[in-house]
């Protein structure tokens, strides 16, 4: 009669075989989902004046697609695809678009952020003015959310992994 012997546990980290990716399923699914998430963000953006949604919600959803990319493919790869200089530019341009729309309305003789004076037809002015404002909000919110993620994701821990 033979008694089964338990194999000894391996010392050190378990290394997957060369050429295999333990996260291949996540990578494949995320390559399918990330563009859909971004598309939904633009749906929320441009549907926002007719129903629930708008620049803030769309900006957060668009930022989530970039953050998901960073979580799946790594922070360095995300910074290569969506570099920090572009994030800073997005924050700046979003605020300028928002404020610039109000200043243009003001310079055309209207009140600040009163879009009726932007076009000869006040209805068109309202329509295009709110689109410009919401695009500014989308750009700013997306860029700020990604900047927060980059800042916290790039932070070096105070405690080493072995000290936990």
Number of C-alpha atoms within 10 A of each C-alpha: 3 4 5 6 6 6 6 6 6 7 6 6 6 7 6 9 8 6 6 8 10 10 10 11 10 12 15 11 10 18 13 11 15 18 14 13 20 19 16 15 26 21 14 22 25 18 15 19 15 9 9 10 16 25 29 22 20 30 27 21 24 28 25 20 22 23 20 17 20 21 13 17 15 13 17 13 14 19 17 9 13 15 13 17 10 13 21 16 13 20 22 15 19 24 19 16 19 22 15 18 23 22 18 18 21 17 13 15 12 16 15 16 21 20 26 20 22 25 16 9 10 14 14 15 18 18 15 17 23 21 18 20 23 24 25 26 25 29 27 28 25 26 27 18 21 25 17 11 18 20 11 10 14 11 9 8 8 6 8 8 7 5 5 5
